[in-house]
Amino acid sequence: MAALGTGPVTAAYVLVLLTFGLDAVLPLGTAIWFFYLIPIGFVAMWSSPKQSSHVMILAAICTVLTWVGFFLSPPDDNVWPAIVNRLFAVTVIGITVMLSLARKRVEDNLKVLEGLLPICSYCKKIRDVDGYWEQIERYIAARSEADFTHGMCPDCGTKHFPDVYQKPVRV
């Protein structure tokens, strides 16, 4: 996954400030906090695992601004629904960040083999980037989370051990 550049991250911070500006001028009962989730979600989805700090910083800023917006908004008669609304906002922001960080941790731990692997057509060893030939099992085990167990296919069993291995009869 490609890392976000400074432009999109800066745009996310600007969007947070615009949301706060709306939150400060709109009446207390208006659920403007939902717009805080747009930049958090954007950075959470399209940033690399190394950019997790941006998600956490944005979430902290949005949480603080959610409560500051509560105190700066024009007064309203329905204070308790507004408090519940803000508590819900902070909870949703927190859950979004926790899920994002969990996804990034899994992404960071994921090892994927890609591209062309030069393999010997006879012994099936694989040539690594340094030019050394390794057994396919060692090569894949070192570069992924896969482990191997060995068995024998029926063709190899009858070819190499014809007196012990009997080919299964097809019905």
Order of alpha helices (4+ residues) and beta strands (2+ residues): alpha-alpha-alpha-alpha-beta-beta-alpha-alpha
